[in-house]
Amino acid sequence: MIRTQVALFMLSALLTLPMLAFAQARMMKAEEPDEVGYTSVGQAYFPVPEGAKTSDVPNGSFEAVDGKRVQGWHCSGFKRIEGDAPHGGAYVEAPAGARAMLGVTDLPVEGNRPHLLSMWLRSTTPSRAVISAADSTSRFGRHIPRELPSTDGKWKRVGIYFRMPDGATRANFSIRFGKDVEHGAVAIDDVRLRTAPESEFAKAYDGWRSRYPKRDLAPRPTDGQSLALTIRKLENGLDPDRPFLIWAIGSSYTNMLGMGETLKQSIRKRFPNAPLIVYKKHVGSSAPWHYIRGWVYHKVLPEQPDLVQIYTIGKPEELDQLIQDIRRHSTADIVVPSIHWRMRDAKNWGKSEDAADQNVEEIRQICKKHGVEFVESRKEWAEYMNEHGMKVEIDAEKGLLKDAVHQSDYGALVINENIGRHFAKPATFRCDPDERERRLAASGGTSIRRNEKVETSGEWQADGKCMKTSAKGARIKVTFQGNRIDLIGVKSPNGGTAKVLIDGKPADEADAFFMTYITPGPKNNRPARGMTEDQSPHRAILGKDVVPQKWTITMTSDTGDFKLEGSVTGPDGEGHCLKPFTSTSGQIALDPQFWRRAQDRKGNFNNKTGDIWTWEVYRCAVGDVTFTGAAGKRFREKLVQNLDNGEHVLDLIANGDGEITVEAFDVFEPPLR
C-alpha cells in the first residue's frame, strides 16, 4: 500500500512539472511576444551540419516502457501505439479534442546557442508546444512558445529552431491541450535534438521574417554616430574573445520586444564577424525611467555591458538622470528609441509627433546632450503605417498593436528593425572610442591621456608584446584615468601569482563595490496584477564604511514599517517605507522615491508583515592574480571596477612563485564624473 502511494505521488509530481511549465508559459505569453516561429517542415530527416552537437532525448522514439508508462516522458491523454510508426515500432498519439499533455524534462542545451528540436509529426490542425529553460537564472525569455503545423494527417518531419537564454544548460519540452483547446489528433515519434550553426538559424529567421513586407533598412549617414565603441567591437571583435553584452531595461514595452533576436540578426547581416552577442533584459509593469534607475545600479552596472537599450516612458528629467547614472559608472553605449504609437496617441495622428505622455523633441535633445543614439522609432513607425495603409488601431494578427498600448509581434519587428538599422558605421562618430576604452601596452607606449603611463621596476624581460618575470617583487606600475582597469595576461603551466594594489592599498580592500538585485521573498504579498517585484524597493544606496555582506529588509507591520539586518553587521536600524532611511552603521540608505508602489491609490500599504527583500554588497576588486594554466592561453582579469572616476595608480607585484606574463591593461573611463 505504501509503495503504491509513493509511486502515485511520484507520478503526480512528474506530471505536474510540464503542467507547471505550461502554466508559466501561459503567464509569460501574456507578457512577451512569440519569439521567431522558426518551424520547418520536410519529408525526411534534417541534415546534420558539420560541428553540430547531438544531444540525447531519453526514449525519443517511445520504444521503452515500464509497464504501461512510456519511460522518460510525462504522458497524460497521449497513448503509446505500436505499429505504423515512421521510426521503430511505436509512437504516441492524443485523440482529437482530448485533454492531453506530453512532456520531457532536462534536455541538455547550451545557453545563447541555436538548437533544432525535430520530430515526426502527424496532425490535422495546428497546435502549440513550449520549450522552457529549466535552470536559467534569467527572469525573462525562459519560455518559448512554438507553433506545430498541421501536416494534413500525414507523417512529416517537423523541426523547431530555438535559442535558450544565456546560462541555460537544461530545457523542458511540452505540449498540452486543455478543455478549451480545439485540436485534431496529434501523433509524435522520434524526437531528436541538436545544436544549429548561426547560418542555419539565420535562414530560419529569414523564413519567419518573410511573412511580413520587405523594408529598405539601408544605413543612413547618421546611423551609428553615437555608437563608436559598439561599432569598433562589432567590426574588430573583442580581444581576448568574449561575448558582446546588451542589457535592455524598461517597462512591458521593452518586454514585448522579445529577447533581441531581430537585433542580433540585423547586426550579423552588417557585421558577419561580430562576436557572440548576449542579450539580457529586466522589465517591470509600467515601469518609468525613474524606477529603472535602481535596476541600473543593481542589475546592469555590475555586468558592465557594452550596450544599454532603454525603452519606456516617464518624465524627461528622469531620463536625463538615468543616462547620467550610466554615464558616470560605465563606458557602455546607450540606445533610446522614441515610443511607438498607441491608442491613447490617436488624437495626435497627423497633427503632432508627440505621444500623450512623451514630448519627442525633449527626449531627442536629452539624447543629443549626452551622446546617446536616439532612434526615431515613433516617426518610422508612422511612416511604415502610412506606407502600408494602416491606422492606429488594435489588430493583434495583422496590425502593429495587440492591445491599446502594447505592440504586437509585428509591431515589435518594426521597432526592433528601427533600432537595428542604427548598427552601422557612419562617416564620422561623435566621440573617439579611445576616450572611454583604451589599451595600454605593458611594454610602454602612448595614450590619449598624457598622465597615463606604464612603468616597470625589478627584473622584467620583453617577450614580443609582453613583459615577463619570475622575480619576487618585480613590479608594473600603471597610472591611469578612469574607474576600471583590466589585465590582459598569458598563462603557463609554471605560472605564478601577483599581488594587486590600487592607490597604494591592497585591491581587495578597495572602496569599490557592486550590489546584486533586490530580490523579493517567495512568500511576499502579491499584487492583484503585475509582478511582486513591482511593489518593492528598487534601489539601495551605499554609504560609508561598507562591509561586503548580505542585507535583508523585513516588513514589521502592515503600515510600512521595516527593519534592516546585515549578515555581518547584524540589526542595523528600523524605518518606514515613506521616509528617508539611513542605517545605524551608515552603510545603507533607502530613499522612499525608489520604493515603488508602497501604497495603492487609496493609501493602503501594499507590503505586509513578514515580507522580505534580500541583496548582497560585494567588493569588485581582486587582491591577487594567478597566471597558472594552459601554455599560451591569453586571459582577461577585471582587477578593479567602480572606482571614483579619476586618476588612480595600480601596482602589480610578482610574488616570485612562478612565471607571470603581462601583455596589456585595458582602461575604462566613463564620460561623466
HUZI-V691941 format. One record per backbone hydrogen bond with DSSP energy under -0.5 kcal/mol. CO is the residue of the C=O (numbers start at 1). NH is the residue of the N-H. Records with the same first field share a line. If there is no record, write none. Layout:
CO = NH / NH
This chain:
1 = 5
2 = 6
3 = 7
4 = 8
5 = 9
6 = 10
7 = 11
8 = 12
9 = 13
10 = 14
11 = 15
12 = 16
13 = 17
14 = 18
15 = 19
16 = 20
17 = 21
18 = 22
19 = 23
20 = 24
21 = 25
22 = 26
23 = 27
24 = 28
25 = 29
26 = 30
27 = 30 / 31
28 = 31 / 32
38 = 40 / 161
40 = 159
42 = 157
47 = 49
49 = 52
52 = 54
53 = 195
55 = 193
56 = 58
57 = 60
59 = 62
60 = 191
64 = 71
66 = 68 / 69
69 = 66 / 71
70 = 73
73 = 75
74 = 103
76 = 101
77 = 95
79 = 93
81 = 91
87 = 90
89 = 83
91 = 81
92 = 188
93 = 79
94 = 186
95 = 98
98 = 100
100 = 177
101 = 76 / 78
102 = 175
103 = 74
104 = 173
107 = 171
110 = 113
113 = 164
114 = 196
115 = 162
116 = 118 / 194
117 = 160
118 = 192
119 = 121 / 158
120 = 189
121 = 156
122 = 187
123 = 151 / 153
127 = 148
128 = 176
129 = 146
130 = 132 / 174
131 = 144
132 = 172
142 = 133 / 144
143 = 145
144 = 131
146 = 129
147 = 149
148 = 127
151 = 154
156 = 121 / 158
157 = 42
158 = 119
159 = 40 / 161
160 = 117
162 = 115
164 = 112
165 = 168
168 = 111
169 = 109
170 = 134 / 135
171 = 107
172 = 132
173 = 104
174 = 130
175 = 102
177 = 100
178 = 181
180 = 182
183 = 97
185 = 124
186 = 94
187 = 122
188 = 92
189 = 120
192 = 118
193 = 55
194 = 116
197 = 201
198 = 202
199 = 203
200 = 204
201 = 205
202 = 206
203 = 207
204 = 208
205 = 209
206 = 210
208 = 211
209 = 212
215 = 217
220 = 223
221 = 427
222 = 225
224 = 227
225 = 430
227 = 231
228 = 232
229 = 233
230 = 234
231 = 235
232 = 236
233 = 237
243 = 245
244 = 246 / 278
245 = 306 / 307
246 = 248 / 280
247 = 309
248 = 282
249 = 311
250 = 284
251 = 254 / 255
252 = 256
254 = 257
255 = 258
260 = 264
261 = 265
262 = 266
263 = 267
264 = 268
265 = 269
266 = 270
267 = 271
271 = 274
276 = 244 / 278
278 = 246 / 280
280 = 248
282 = 250
284 = 287
286 = 288
288 = 291 / 292
289 = 293
290 = 293
291 = 294 / 295
292 = 296
293 = 297
294 = 298
295 = 299 / 300
296 = 301
297 = 515
300 = 303 / 304
301 = 304
306 = 333
307 = 247
308 = 335
309 = 249
310 = 337
311 = 251
313 = 289
315 = 318 / 319
316 = 320
317 = 321
318 = 322
319 = 323
320 = 324
321 = 325
322 = 326
323 = 327
324 = 328
325 = 329
326 = 329 / 330
327 = 672
333 = 308
334 = 373
335 = 310
336 = 375
342 = 345
343 = 346
345 = 348
346 = 349
348 = 351 / 352
355 = 358
357 = 314
358 = 355 / 360
359 = 363
360 = 364
361 = 365
362 = 366
363 = 367
364 = 368
365 = 369
366 = 370
367 = 371 / 372
368 = 371
372 = 374
373 = 336
374 = 376
375 = 338 / 377
376 = 380
377 = 381
378 = 382
379 = 383
380 = 384
381 = 385
382 = 386
383 = 387
384 = 388
385 = 390
386 = 389
391 = 393
393 = 395 / 401
395 = 399
400 = 408
401 = 395
404 = 343 / 344
406 = 402 / 403
408 = 412
409 = 413
410 = 414
411 = 415
412 = 416
413 = 417
414 = 418
415 = 419
416 = 420
417 = 421
419 = 422
420 = 423
422 = 424
424 = 426
431 = 433
432 = 435
433 = 436 / 437
436 = 669
438 = 667
439 = 441
440 = 665
441 = 444
448 = 450
449 = 452
453 = 479
455 = 477
457 = 475
458 = 460
459 = 471
461 = 468
463 = 466
466 = 463
467 = 662
468 = 461
469 = 660
471 = 474
474 = 654
475 = 457
476 = 478 / 652
477 = 455 / 479
478 = 480 / 650
479 = 453
480 = 648
482 = 646
483 = 643
484 = 668
485 = 639 / 640
486 = 666
487 = 489 / 637
488 = 663 / 664
489 = 635
490 = 661
491 = 632
492 = 495 / 629
494 = 659
496 = 627
497 = 655
498 = 625
499 = 653
500 = 507
501 = 651
502 = 505
505 = 502
506 = 509
507 = 510
510 = 512
512 = 620
514 = 618
517 = 519
519 = 614
521 = 524
531 = 534
532 = 535
533 = 536
536 = 596
541 = 589
549 = 617
550 = 567
551 = 615
552 = 565
553 = 613
554 = 563
555 = 610
560 = 577
561 = 556 / 557
562 = 575
563 = 554
564 = 572
565 = 552
566 = 570
570 = 566
572 = 584
573 = 564
575 = 562
576 = 579
581 = 590
583 = 586
586 = 544
587 = 543
588 = 583
589 = 541
590 = 581 / 592
591 = 594
592 = 595
594 = 538 / 596
595 = 598
598 = 606 / 607
600 = 603
604 = 600
608 = 611
611 = 555
612 = 521
613 = 553
614 = 519
615 = 551
616 = 516
617 = 549
618 = 514
619 = 621
620 = 641
623 = 500
625 = 498
627 = 492
630 = 633
632 = 634
633 = 491
635 = 489
637 = 487 / 639
639 = 622
640 = 485
644 = 646
646 = 482
648 = 480
649 = 503
650 = 478
651 = 501 / 653
652 = 476 / 654
653 = 499
654 = 473
659 = 496
660 = 469
661 = 490
662 = 467
663 = 442
664 = 488
665 = 440 / 667
666 = 486
667 = 438
668 = 483 / 484 / 670
